[in-house]
Amino acid sequence: MSQFHTQRPRWSPAPDKDQVEHATIEVPRDYADPEGERITLALSRRRATDPARRRGILLAVNGGPGGDWGGGKDLPGRYAGTPLQEVYDLIGFDPRGIGDSTQLHAEVAVPAQPFDSRPPDTAFAGIAEDMRLREEACARGGGELRPHISTRNTARDMDVIRAVLDEERISFVGYAYGAYVGAVYGSLFPGGLDRLVLDSCVGPHWTWREQFLQQGDAVQRNVELWAGWVGARQNTFGIGASAEQVLTTVEEAVTALESLPEESVRLRTLFDGAVGNRAADRGRWDGLAVLVAGVRRAAVDADQDACRELLAEQGTWRPADSEGDLRIGVLEAITLEHAWPADLEVYYQDMREFRKRFPYGYGVLRASPWVGAFRAFEAPEEPVALTRDGYPTGLIVQADGDPMDHYDGGVAMAELLGHHLLTVEDSGEHEVYVLGGNPHVDEVVHRYLVDGVLPPARSSCTGLTPRPDLPADA
């Protein structure tokens, strides 16, 4: 590996002269064959503004899984103006497979089955077939690179970056999937890790399928909290005097939408998505109550134009997943690190349960067949067993209502690795530190990363957006 560790990148300034430099390095496509094919990693760097206080480099990886949308190189810019910029060289990189690094492609396979938040049993086989074709398209586009897009290899890439930059250790901030990357790096290279922040963690013992399934419960928790809050304000919103009555009103709106002569499935699906997704944001709880009342009224009146207008902001799936001939296939490759059930009845049974228990926020999507049911390759290596043996105690940030990465996952990660846990209370935030603009979290994490001061082992702070300041009924 010395041929990779001794690289010296040639940094060039960014065109916009914003003090961010850019470079590329090479890493093995397959670490088991370092003399074989090579791939490229794109790096960025913003140097510490106070060299006298410089304590090293800080890397970051965001979610996805895989480094969502290739935003890794942009993370140093997100930290500009924070205390981090003073004491760290901020290093961004696009993980293998995405962004300006060597890309993993997948052919686009447009689903034939309409997206439905409550699909009938008769649609299950079509949904599975869409996923089978999606996996075949991933295999065609990904070729020989695909088996080597893994968390373990991304962690190895990070250690090459550390060596190339001639640093003994790195500090690291990982968001969502990136939090898992950080935990894997610490397990594989404990001597190379200094300060560590894991923000919005996946569960350390969950497979990727279990991680998806946990999202259904995470979304439902927010919906039930919202319904309880609205029910205590019947005089204001008029859609129920208890959580149960509010949710009954939601289902009345669903039934009315399903009876519309046109677009009934699409509008009901958008509505289910709005209820689940918007319940995470405490500051918009009043707006969600108004939306529910308005949709129910418009649907009962068969006013489809009004329903469309009320739900116009709600989306269903990432547009890039169905546009053009090629797309990035990192998400699918990463999630195939774990084995998936091959028996489709396992998925169908979960879909039936989720359709009943977790209809909001597209809960059924979490239970549906995924490409893993038809995986075209076996992962070359088992997932890393997470441990902490040889690097300092770090900090985990987890919102108790995170709809993407269940709060229980952050608690379990803290317990497994012995890290301190900062709970963001009464909050549906996701990827919180700096990216979410929560000053309460930023203050605590800045103090740790800059000055080395950890908060108590179990501490908390408030969310970014409090519940609306509306009194409960007397």
C-alpha positions, -999 to +999 in steps of 0.1 A: +000+000+000+030+023+002+026+034-034-008+049-024+003+064+009+032+082-006+012+101-032+014+139-029-016+155-044-013+186-065-037+212-051-053+238-073-075+267-062-112+266-069-124+288-098-144+310-074-112+318-053-130+310-021-099+295-005-109+260-012-084+239-030-090+207-050-070+176-059-074+140-068-056+109-056-057+072-066-068+042-045-072+005-054-105-005-068-100-037-048-078-035-017-072-073-020-055-066-053-035-033-048-016-039-080-049-041-100-072-014-113-072+020-097-100+045-091-099+082-084-110+102-053-118+139-055-106+159-025-111+195-013-093+214+014-099+246+033-068+253+054-070+263+091-071+301+094-052+301+127-020+280+120-008+286+155-038+267+169-040+241+141-047+206+155-048+186+123-074+177+096-111+170+099-129+149+073-167+145+070-191+122+051-228+128+047-257+105+042-271+086+013-260+059+019-228+066+001-223+104+003-256+118-009-255+135-043-218+137-042-218+165-017-187+154+002-164+178-015-187+207-005-186+200+032-156+222+040-176+251+026-205+242+049-181+246+078-168+280+067-173+306+093-175+281+122-148+277+148-137+245+130-122+266+102-098+282+127-081+250+140-086+223+113-077+219+077-112+209+065-110+180+041-139+171+019-140+141-004-165+124-027-166+088-016-158+062-042-186+058-067-201+093-065-196+130-073-163+139-089-147+106-078-148+075-100-185+070-105-205+039-101-233+040-127-265+022-130-288+021-159-321+038-153-351+014-149-383+034-147-408+016-125-439+003-143-459+001-110-474+034-099-461+047-066-488+039-040-485+045-003-511+017+004-507-008-025-532-036-027-519-072-026-525-074-064-497-048-069-471-067-049-458-088-077-454-057-100-435-039-073-411-069-069-407-071-107-397-034-108-370-041-082-358-071-101-353-050-132-337-022-111-311-047-099-304-059-134-300-023-145-276-017-116-256-048-126-253-037-162-243-002-153-219-010-124-198-037-140-167-049-121-166-018-099-199-025-081-187-052-056-160-028-044-183+000-034-186-007+003-183+010+037-152-010+045-135+003+014-146+039+020-130+036+054-098+023+038-099+052+014-101+076+043-069+061+058-052+066+025-063+102+026-048+105+061-015+091+049-014+111+017-018+143+038+010+131+061-012+132+092-009+108+121-046+110+129-078+125+116-109+139+133-142+130+117-178+141+114-202+116+100-238+122+091-264+094+089-247+068+067-215+088+072-219+081+110-216+044+101-185+051+080-169+068+110-177+039+133-162+015+107-131+036+104-126+036+141-130-001+142-105-007+114-080+020+121-083+030+158-048+045+158-057+069+131-087+085+148-087+115+171-120+133+177-152+117+164-188+130+159-215+106+147-247+125+138-280+107+131-267+071+135-279+040+119-284+011+144-251-007+148-267-041+149-293-036+122-290-049+087-298-024+060-332-040+057-338-037+094-327-001+092-353+006+065-380-011+086-372+010+116-381+041+097-417+031+097-419+032+135-398+064+136-422+083+113-453+069+132-439+082+165-439+117+151-474+114+137-488+102+170-471+131+189-484+156+164-519+141+167-518+144+205-508+180+203-535+188+178-561+169+198-553+191+228-563+221+206-597+211+193-610+247+197-582+259+174-582+232+147-615+214+150-603+180+137-605+160+169-602+163+207-577+135+212-549+118+193-573+090+183-599+114+170-573+134+150-560+103+134-596+093+126-600+126+108-568+119+088-583+085+078-616+102+068-595+124+045-578+093+031-612+076+024-625+107+007-594+110-015-598+073-025-633+080-037-623+107-061-629+098-098-594+108-109-560+107-094-573+091-062-542+069-056-518+097-064-535+123-042-539+098-013-503+089-016-492+125-015-514+131+015-500+101+033-465+114+026-474+149+038-488+136+071-457+115+078-430+138+066-443+171+080-450+156+114-412+155+120-410+193+119-424+205+153-425+241+140-450+232+112-474+212+134-501+238+131-497+240+093-501+202+091-534+204+111-547+231+087-536+209+058-555+179+071-586+199+076-584+215+042-577+182+023-606+164+041-630+193+032-619+194-004-619+157-009-654+153+007-665+181-017-648+162-046-628+193-054-598+177-070-583+210-080-582+221-044-567+188-034-540+191-060-532+227-049-530+217-012-507+188-019-486+205-046-455+208-023-454+171-016-430+148-035-427+110-037-393+100-049-360+115-061-364+127-097-329+116-107-339+080-101-361+081-132-345+107-156-319+101-183-301+069-192-277+065-164-277+074-127-255+068-097-259+033-082-241+037-049-272+034-027-280+000-040-244-012-038-239-001-002-272-017+009-261-050-005-233-053+021-259-073+041-279-103+029-315-097+020-344-123+021-349-140-012-384-152-003-408-125-016-435-135+008-413-121+036-416-087+020-453-091+012-462-099+048-443-069+060-460-047+034-494-058+047-484-050+082-469-016+073-499-007+052-519-010+083-496+002+110-473+027+092-492+042+062-478+077+066-445+090+052-445+061+027-439+035+054-448+007+030-418+017+009-395+006+038-411-029+037-413-034+000-389-057-019-356-040-025-329-048-051-313-070-024-340-096-029-325-101-064-288-093-057-265-099-087-234-103-066-222-115-032-204-090-011-166-098-011-164-092+026-186-093+056-197-061+072-173-048+099-180-058+135-180-024+153-157-020+182-138+008+200-104-003+211-077+023+209-093+056+200-108+083+224-144+086+234-164+104+208-198+121+206-231+110+192-258+135+182-293+120+177-327+137+175-354+118+194-378+121+165-354+116+136-376+100+109-348+085+089-324+072+115-344+058+145-334+073+178-328+038+192-300+034+167-281+063+182-286+050+217-274+016+207-243+031+190-234+051+221-238+020+243-218-003+220-189+021+215-190+039+249-195+073+233-213+102+249-248+109+236-263+143+230-301+139+225-319+167+206-352+167+224-387+169+209-371+172+175-375+155+141-341+169+128-318+148+107-281+155+100-282+182+127-247+196+134-240+227+113-260+213+083-292+217+103-284+252+117-293+242+153-273+266+175-278+245+206-262+215+190-235+235+173-224+251+206-219+217+222-202+200+193-179+230+185-167+229+221-158+192+218-141+194+183-122+226+190-114+224+227-118+187+235-146+193+260-172+165+259-207+171+274-218+147+301-222+111+290-260+115+286-270+151+279-297+169+259-305+201+242-336+216+225-345+212+189-342+239+162-379+246+159-401+244+189-438+235+188-461+264+177-469+287+206-506+279+207-522+272+241-540+240+247-577+241+254-587+250+289 
